Amino acid sequence: MATPTQPIPAEPAKLDAREVRAWRGLMRVHATLSKALDAELEAAHDLPLTSYEVLMHVADAEGERMRMCELAESILLSRSGLTRLIDRLERDGLVCRTTCSSDARGAFACLTPAGRAKLDAARATHLAGVRRLFLQHFGPEEQEVLASFWERVLPGAASTHCR
C-alpha cells in the first residue's frame, strides 16, 4: 500500500491483467454486495445500509454513544454526509445528540431505545444476507485468509468489532 512518504511515479505503469482482475473484482463485489444488502434492509426494515452501519457502530461503543469525529472515522462517509445521516436518524428517533462535557465543540451520537429496537430487528436480515451473498462462497480457512489480506492492506480492517 502506498504511503504518503512514498513518491508517486510521474508516469505510473498500467496494471497488468492479473492486477486489473484483482482490483476490479474487489470493487465490483463490494459494490454489488453493498447494493444487495442495502436493498434487503430497505425492503424489510425501511433502513438503508449506511444507517444500519451507523446504528451498529454506536451500539458497539461504550454506553451506546460515540463521538461524532470517531463515528466519521469508522464509517465510509464524509463528515458532511455523516452529519446529514445523523440528522435523519435523529428525526426518525433512532439516535440523539448530546454534548461532550469535556469539549464544548464535541458531540456524541447516542442510540435511543427505538434505535436499539430497529437495529435488533434489522440485524438478522443483514447477517443472513452477508452469509448468503458472501460468506457461503468460502470455507472457514478461506475466510481467515481473506481477513488476513484485509489486515495486510489496512490494519484493523478485519476487526471483530464490526458486525
N, C-alpha and C positions, 0 to 999 in steps of 0.2 A: 504494500500500500504506500502510495506517495505521501510524504510528509512535507510540511511547509519548508523544511530545511533542504529538501532535495530540489535541484533546479529542474525546471520543465524544459525538455528539449525544444529548440526553435522549430524544428520540423519533425514532429513525432512520427514514428514508424506506424504504418497501418497495422491493424490487428490481423493475424492470420486466421484461417478458417476455424481452427480449434478454439482460439481466443474469442472469436465472434460467437460461436455456438455457446460457449460457457457464459459469456456476458449477456447475450440476448436471451438465452434460456432463462437465466435468473430473472431478468427484467420482465419477460413475458409471463413466467409462472407467478411472480409476485403480483403483477397487475391483474391477471386472470383470477387468482385466488382471492385477492382483495375485493374485486368486483363481486364475485360469487358470495363471499361471506357477508359483504355489505347488503346484497340483495336479500339474503336469507334473514338477516337481523331486521331489516326494514319491513319485510313481509310479515314476519312472525311477531315482532315486538315494537314496530314503529321506532326503531333505534338504529341510526347509522353506525357503521363500524368505527368511525372516529369517535363518536360519542361513547360507544361501548369501551373503547380503549381508554378514554379519559376516566370514565367511572371505575374501570378496573385499576388503573394506577392510583387513583385517590383512595379506593377501598383498601389497597395493599399498603398504603402509607400508615405510619403510626398515628393512631387516633382518627383514622379515616379522614385525614386532612393533609394537604400537600401545598407547599409554597408554589405560587404561580410560576416563578422562574424555574423551579425544579421540574414542574409538570411540563413546561415548554421544552426542556431538555430531554424529557422522557418519551415524548411522542413526536411524530413526524409532521408537525405543523409549525408554521411561523408563529411568532409571538402575537401578531395581529390576528392570525387565523385562530389561535387558541383563545384569545380574548373574545372573539365573536362566538366561538363554540361555547365557552363558559357562560357568556351572556344568554345564549339559547337554552343551555341546560339549567341555568338559574331561573329563567322564565318558566320552564317546564317543571320547576320544583325538585329537580334531581340533585342539584348542588346549591350551596350558598357560599358567599364570600365572607371572610372575616379578616379583620386587620391583624397584622403582626404586632404584638405588644413591644417587641424589641427593635422593630424597624417600621416606622410610620409609613414608609413608602412601600413596604411589602404587604402582600395579601395572601391568604390561604384559600384554596378551593376545598370545601368540606362536603362530604357525602351526606345527603339528607336521608331520612327513613324511606322516602319514595324512591330516591336514587338507589339505595341498597336493594329494595324490592325489585326495581327494574333490572338492575344488574343480575340479581339472583335468578330472575325469570329468563333473562337472555343468555346466561352462561351455558346452559345445557345445549341450546341451539348452536351457539358459537363453537363449543368444544366438539360437538358431533360433526359440524362442518369441517373443522380443522382435521379431525381424524379421517373423515370420509374423503375429503378433497386432497389431502396432502399426506398425512402420516401412514395411511394404509398402503401407500406405494413403497414403503421402506420398512425393512425389518429393524429390530432393536439395535443391532450393531451398526447398521447404516445410519440410523438416527443419531447415534453417538458420533459417527464420523462427520455427518452434516453439522452437528453442533460444534465440533472441533474446528471445522472450516470457518464457520461464522466467527468464532472466537479469534481465529488467526487474523481475519480481516479487521474485526472490530472487537477488541477485548471487552467483555461484558455483554456482548450482543445475545449470547445464549443463556443469560442469567435465568435462574429458576424463579425469579421474582415476577416474570411475565407469565400471564395466563390467558 
